Amino acid sequence: RYEVAVRLVDAPLGVVIVVDGAVAPEASKRFEQEVVRVVSDLALDPPAGDVFTWDRRRFRTARLLTEATPELAVARITSDLLRDGKRRDLAEDMWEITP
């Protein structure tokens, strides 16, 4: 079975995007190149208008639901404190994300 998943990870120096993919071995190099291209293109030319608004809303909802469990919320808060010396208001920060 082939699939792709994208997730955000709180790393010590900041949040990073992790793309996990299960692809046919002969397609792995092309898949890697395509992922790098897409992520680079997003940085240069982010989506505009409603597309971005709906993607941000979907991301925000998924992230807040993921962190609804106390264990995950504590892990993020601990990372925030270690990295920045203060706790982020995750819900507020997400609304500040702009294209």
Helices and strands as residue ranges (DSSP letters): E 3-11, E 14-22, G 25-27, H 28-44, H 49-66, H 70-84, H 90-95
